[in-house]
Amino acid sequence: MRLTRPKPDPVVLDLFAESGRNVRRTAGLLQDLMADYPESNGVGREILACEHDGDRIAHDILHRVAQRPARRAVPDPADVHALACALDDIVDDAEEAADQLRRYAVEAPMEPAQEIAGVLVLAADEVATALVGLHDGIDTARNLVEIHRLENEADRIVREAVASLFAGGIDPMVVIRWKDIFESLEAAVDACETAANVLEGIAIKRGR
């Protein structure tokens, strides 16, 4: 007797699509904040609201998975957990970078930070598109390759930016603060790549 392959849970896929929209919105807001800081009134609060939304969505995803029999769950519960956490990390790290601007009393953003925020917007858009593809059964290989390329680009910008901080004779406290901000921005892009890696694994399992 031929066994019927279990179908993906549409509720989980809808929640992942919602998470992708939240990731995209957060990245866009962070780019706006970096472009206009400190004049971008209220954007920091909007990013914080996105962070709260991300926590809620991740909780809803994990709660949904916990209610379904693991042997029938599609995608695999471990993949769902890893993907939900990676998406949550993107938003958390972006919010951390935004909050660091406030905590460190930054007077104006540095150009490399604006560049990394721009890379994050592109990576977040690819993540969100891939999540819709996961829902609709669309081949997302191109999106995932682009995310990996963007992560490498963010790494390059961060390395050069940190090197310039130490070479520029800047106040050591300013160096420490901006190094923290660069690393938070880089972590957000890294989390996009983590999400891409999980999505690649899901795609491979689907093709079996």
MONOR-V617462 format. One record per residue. RES is the residue in one letter. SS is DSSP state (a for helix, b for strand, c for the rest). PHI is phi in degrees with one decimal (* if undefined). NEAR is the number of other C-alpha atoms within 12 Angstrom. Layout:
[[RES | SS | PHI | NEAR] [RES | SS | PHI | NEAR]]
//
This chain:
[[M | c | * | 3] [R | c | -82.9 | 4] [L | c | -82.3 | 6] [T | c | -81.0 | 7] [R | c | -68.6 | 15] [P | c | -63.4 | 16] [K | c | -92.1 | 18] [P | c | -59.4 | 24] [D | c | -73.1 | 26] [P | a | -63.7 | 22] [V | a | -66.6 | 24] [V | a | -63.5 | 38] [L | a | -65.5 | 33] [D | a | -63.5 | 24] [L | a | -66.7 | 35] [F | a | -65.6 | 45] [A | a | -62.5 | 32] [E | a | -63.7 | 31] [S | a | -61.6 | 44] [G | a | -62.2 | 42] [R | a | -63.9 | 30] [N | a | -68.5 | 40] [V | a | -61.4 | 51] [R | a | -61.9 | 40] [R | a | -64.6 | 34] [T | a | -60.5 | 48] [A | a | -62.7 | 48] [G | a | -63.7 | 34] [L | a | -65.3 | 38] [L | a | -64.7 | 50] [Q | a | -62.2 | 36] [D | a | -61.6 | 29] [L | a | -62.1 | 35] [M | a | -66.7 | 40] [A | a | -73.5 | 26] [D | a | -115.7 | 22] [Y | c | -58.2 | 28] [P | c | -93.2 | 21] [E | c | -83.3 | 16] [S | c | -78.7 | 23] [N | c | -62.8 | 17] [G | c | 85.0 | 18] [V | a | -67.0 | 29] [G | a | -59.0 | 34] [R | a | -68.2 | 20] [E | a | -66.0 | 27] [I | a | -66.1 | 36] [L | a | -62.4 | 28] [A | a | -63.0 | 22] [C | a | -63.8 | 38] [E | a | -63.0 | 35] [H | a | -65.7 | 23] [D | a | -62.4 | 28] [G | a | -61.9 | 38] [D | a | -62.4 | 27] [R | a | -65.3 | 24] [I | a | -63.7 | 34] [A | a | -60.2 | 36] [H | a | -62.0 | 24] [D | a | -63.9 | 26] [I | a | -63.1 | 36] [L | a | -67.4 | 28] [H | a | -66.3 | 19] [R | a | -63.3 | 27] [V | a | -63.8 | 31] [A | a | -64.4 | 20] [Q | a | -84.8 | 16] [R | c | -106.7 | 20] [P | c | -60.5 | 15] [A | a | -60.6 | 18] [R | a | -69.9 | 15] [R | a | -108.9 | 19] [A | c | -75.6 | 25] [V | c | -138.1 | 30] [P | c | -64.0 | 39] [D | c | -56.8 | 31] [P | a | -54.6 | 28] [A | a | -64.8 | 21] [D | a | -67.7 | 30] [V | a | -60.9 | 37] [H | a | -62.3 | 29] [A | a | -63.3 | 28] [L | a | -69.0 | 42] [A | a | -60.2 | 44] [C | a | -68.3 | 31] [A | a | -64.1 | 36] [L | a | -64.6 | 54] [D | a | -64.3 | 40] [D | a | -64.3 | 37] [I | a | -56.5 | 49] [V | a | -69.8 | 50] [D | a | -60.6 | 36] [D | a | -68.5 | 39] [A | a | -64.5 | 51] [E | a | -65.2 | 41] [E | a | -62.9 | 31] [A | a | -62.1 | 44] [A | a | -63.5 | 48] [D | a | -69.3 | 31] [Q | a | -63.3 | 29] [L | a | -57.1 | 34] [R | a | -73.3 | 25] [R | a | -62.9 | 16] [Y | c | -90.3 | 22] [A | c | 52.5 | 17] [V | c | -66.9 | 23] [E | c | -82.9 | 18] [A | c | -158.2 | 22] [P | c | -73.3 | 34] [M | c | -84.1 | 29] [E | a | -58.0 | 22] [P | a | -59.8 | 34] [A | a | -64.3 | 40] [Q | a | -65.3 | 34] [E | a | -65.6 | 31] [I | a | -65.5 | 45] [A | a | -60.5 | 47] [G | a | -65.9 | 34] [V | a | -63.2 | 38] [L | a | -62.1 | 51] [V | a | -58.9 | 39] [L | a | -65.2 | 34] [A | a | -66.1 | 44] [A | a | -63.3 | 50] [D | a | -64.3 | 33] [E | a | -66.1 | 37] [V | a | -62.2 | 51] [A | a | -61.0 | 40] [T | a | -65.8 | 34] [A | a | -64.2 | 42] [L | a | -68.2 | 44] [V | a | -65.2 | 28] [G | a | -62.8 | 27] [L | a | -59.9 | 38] [H | a | -69.2 | 30] [D | a | -95.6 | 17] [G | c | 73.6 | 20] [I | c | -89.6 | 16] [D | c | -67.8 | 23] [T | c | -109.6 | 29] [A | a | -55.8 | 26] [R | a | -62.6 | 18] [N | a | -60.9 | 32] [L | a | -69.8 | 35] [V | a | -62.8 | 23] [E | a | -66.3 | 27] [I | a | -61.3 | 38] [H | a | -62.2 | 31] [R | a | -64.0 | 24] [L | a | -66.2 | 35] [E | a | -63.6 | 37] [N | a | -64.2 | 23] [E | a | -64.2 | 27] [A | a | -63.0 | 38] [D | a | -58.5 | 30] [R | a | -62.4 | 20] [I | a | -61.6 | 30] [V | a | -64.9 | 35] [R | a | -58.7 | 21] [E | a | -67.1 | 22] [A | a | -67.2 | 29] [V | a | -65.7 | 28] [A | a | -60.5 | 19] [S | a | -68.4 | 19] [L | a | -61.4 | 25] [F | a | -75.8 | 19] [A | a | -89.9 | 13] [G | c | -94.4 | 14] [G | c | 64.8 | 12] [I | c | -80.1 | 17] [D | c | -48.9 | 13] [P | a | -55.0 | 14] [M | a | -67.5 | 16] [V | a | -66.9 | 24] [V | a | -58.6 | 24] [I | a | -61.6 | 18] [R | a | -63.4 | 28] [W | a | -71.8 | 37] [K | a | -60.1 | 31] [D | a | -61.3 | 28] [I | a | -65.3 | 38] [F | a | -58.5 | 41] [E | a | -68.6 | 30] [S | a | -66.7 | 35] [L | a | -63.2 | 46] [E | a | -62.9 | 42] [A | a | -62.0 | 33] [A | a | -64.0 | 46] [V | a | -69.3 | 49] [D | a | -59.5 | 37] [A | a | -65.7 | 37] [C | a | -62.0 | 54] [E | a | -67.6 | 38] [T | a | -59.3 | 31] [A | a | -60.3 | 42] [A | a | -63.0 | 43] [N | a | -61.8 | 30] [V | a | -66.3 | 32] [L | a | -61.9 | 43] [E | a | -63.1 | 31] [G | a | -62.4 | 25] [I | a | -63.0 | 32] [A | a | -63.5 | 27] [I | a | -63.8 | 17] [K | a | -66.0 | 15] [R | a | -64.5 | 20] [G | c | -79.4 | 11] [R | c | -69.8 | 8]]
//
